[in-house]
């Protein structure tokens, strides 16, 4: 079967590794990055543009100004982003954006319908799925089932990292020589990774678990 795919690309670890794993087999042609007023927007766009160029795919930024207006969470507001992952339930609530992944996937579904993409790829993973319900296979399956009714082309959502934790994902990246030097996984933005937010903490712990010093020094 001839596949043609879209990927949701934030510029972070999970979306980059998903892209690297699926680029050839699923013929990824387009990356979508979403602007919803997040603090790390500038870094995310910069990283995503570089990654898309590295993998030779098209890149498009989708503006969602209204999404910032209806959420007060720390990713978009003046509230401080929680540090670490000691209290994942609290952290999840603090950075929750209403229906974010559902919205992103449905927008990607519009592109899939218009341009005959067979798959939409998202970097959800096992570790974050334990905290965020929209990072699970069940969620992806529900959206795929929705597309059976809301589209004629019926694209499928692919979640290549759903059985992997962060340690596994970093190992995949290192073993497959993926461009980790290009990623930006920080919630706070502002250039180098802060090393304190949940996203940074997960990434740094995974790098250290893989005995990596090279990327740890570059990113932190």
PyMOL commands that set and color helices and strands:
alter all, ss='L'
color gray80, all
select helices_A, chain A and resi 13-22+41-54+65-69+88-94+100-115+126-129+133-135+137-150+166-175+180-182+198-209+214-219
alter helices_A, ss='H'
color red, helices_A
select strands_A, chain A and resi 5-8+28-35+58-63+119-121+156-158
alter strands_A, ss='S'
color yellow, strands_A
deselect
rebuild
show_as cartoon
